[in-house]
Amino acid sequence: MSLSDIKAEDRRREILRLLAADKHETASEDMIDRALDAMGMAFRASRAQVRTDLTWLSEQGLLKLEDLGGLILATLTQYGHDVASGDAVVPGVSRRPRGR
């Protein structure tokens, strides 16, 4: 596994955690991108990388994407919530220890 794979796994976990922390478990692609940038170098990614992660997470059934005329909204699914909380494991998303 390469360093870029590890970064992608960590970034995907953080995307799920960001959505889980939102009252409606929904955020726009732009909001997610800005939140990752604010978390520091370890999570910074290009807009294309964030979109790739969102698409990948959607393909795994962890979130749903909705295109509202160019505004992409991501909404956490129950399965995504389970992964964000550490109750489920998905290869490609780094594990988050329970209780953290």
Buried (B, 14 or more C-beta within 10 A) or exposed (E): EEEEEEBBBBBBBBBBBBBBEBEEBBBBBEBBBEBBEEBEEEBBBEEEBBBBBBBBBBEBEBBBBEEEEEEBBBBBBEBBBBBBBBEBEBEBBBEBEEEE
